[in-house]
Amino acid sequence: MKYFSLHHSSPYVDFKEAALRGQAPDKGLYFPLTIPSLDSKWITDFPKLGKTDIGFAIMQPYVGNTIPDDVLYRIIEETIDFDFPLLPISSSISSFELFHGPTLAFKDVGARFMSRCLGYFACDQNVKTTVLVATSGDTGGAVANGFLGIEGVDVVILYPSGKVSTVQELQLTTCGQNITALEIDGTFDDCQALVKQAFMDIDLQKKLNLTSANSINIARWLPQQLYYFFAAQVWDIEKPPVIAVPSGNFGNLCAGLLAYRSGLPVKHFVAACNINDTVSSFLQTGHYAPKPAVATISNAMDVAAPSNFVRIMEIFHQQVGDLKKMVSGYSVSDDITKKTVASVYKNYGYILDPHGAVAYYALEQFLSSHADEKGFILETAHPIKFPETVETIIGDKIPIPAAVAPLFHKQKKSIHIAASFDVLKELLFDRY
Ligand SMILES: *Cc1c(COP(=O)(O)O)cnc(C)c1O
């Protein structure tokens, strides 16, 4: 498989080069030259296969010969080594829980796959890579955990001091080894601006072989397709579901669309956004007009200009009409998000996290005018990651999952610095 840049002025590359570069030299996102087509017999039979076999069948064409088949099989086996349960909530809405990975966020799958691929490439050609990433919370933990102990890859995570939850902070500051947490005196936007500046700095780029670990990187984006196939293992495939995806940068939804394009039966996708509604309002009005991001209680979706939107348009060959037939967008306020968490807990005893609640409400809206359909939300994070918000709404304690308890006995280790590029650059130079 070759990948081209969506800005169309960089050479084609293979999976390895696209994963190591993150973004094409012309700053475009990489996109596969062809989307593999699954044969109809495989589509009928795959639900009976094991998860690793499904993962391998989906990912192998994308990876090609850049990773030997036996290594790729093992990478996939390790990546998805946890449960993906589908739990009914109401009579028409279920929750497909993607938070049973080590950091309780759906980003674990992408981070674990990408880290192992980079680890293989680093080992294979003996070059060290440095992953530099800014986080508003969930990315940092998943990346720290996914890359922990991977030889040949150092990870530097920038997070805004005092603006991530306790669990999130512990997840990204207690790893040690090849993971460094930089606590920045500033906002998430400051962290992101620092990372962008670092990527443009030629000295740093040369010395550290910098790459990013967000869904711009195909090695983090592509494996997210697997959720949609795993859901089909437990969903009646004769009646394809409506799938509601809480969306920020739209990597997850875009991966679902890729699965659909490959032949996976899906009735419809619901793009669930908070009030940062660039894409949902585009789907409703046809105008694409990003406004500055606004802080919400579903903060992993506070994105003004979603990076994967260009990939979505490419999947639909820039045909907005075709896109709208398959994807509907809804924007949900914090107030409605809170009411949804409260009413779903009261009526069904199910605790949604704020991101899942946005998706739940959006799916309810869609189903209210499509009464014959049923569907599920992708529940992208465990509610314990947002305890202050959720516990206040439901007036109850969230049971603490086993994966979180040991964190509270660990010591936070971060380097606290000002939001200044000069300070960051000096620190990175001294350290590596
Ligand atoms: C990152 C994240 C999202 C948004 O995912 P995208 O792929 O960026 O659209 C939604 N929910 C949670 C909990 C997240 O961490």
The ligand as an SDF file (V2000), in Angstrom:
LIG
                    3D

 15 15  0  0  0  0  0  0  0  0999 V2000
  -10.0110   11.9180   21.8340 C   0  0  0  0  0  0  0  0  0  0  0  0
  -11.3460   11.6850   22.3810 C   0  0  0  0  0  0  0  0  0  0  0  0
  -12.5040   11.8730   21.5960 C   0  0  0  0  0  0  0  0  0  0  0  0
  -12.4670   12.4150   20.1920 C   0  0  0  0  0  0  0  0  0  0  0  0
  -11.9230   11.4980   19.2700 O   0  0  0  0  0  0  0  0  0  0  0  0
  -11.5220   11.9930   17.7930 P   0  0  0  0  0  0  0  0  0  0  0  0
  -10.9900   10.7910   17.1230 O   0  0  0  0  0  0  0  0  0  0  0  0
  -10.4790   13.0700   17.9920 O   0  0  0  0  0  0  0  0  0  0  0  0
  -12.7360   12.5370   17.1450 O   0  0  0  0  0  0  0  0  0  0  0  0
  -13.7370   11.5560   22.1570 C   0  0  0  0  0  0  0  0  0  0  0  0
  -13.8370   11.1120   23.4250 N   0  0  0  0  0  0  0  0  0  0  0  0
  -12.7550   10.9490   24.2180 C   0  0  0  0  0  0  0  0  0  0  0  0
  -12.9450   10.4940   25.6090 C   0  0  0  0  0  0  0  0  0  0  0  0
  -11.4700   11.2170   23.7270 C   0  0  0  0  0  0  0  0  0  0  0  0
  -10.4090   11.0600   24.5250 O   0  0  0  0  0  0  0  0  0  0  0  0
  1  2  1  0
  2  3  1  0
  2 14  2  0
  3  4  1  0
  3 10  2  0
  4  5  1  0
  5  6  1  0
  6  7  2  0
  6  8  1  0
  6  9  1  0
 10 11  1  0
 11 12  2  0
 12 13  1  0
 12 14  1  0
 14 15  1  0
M  END
$$$$
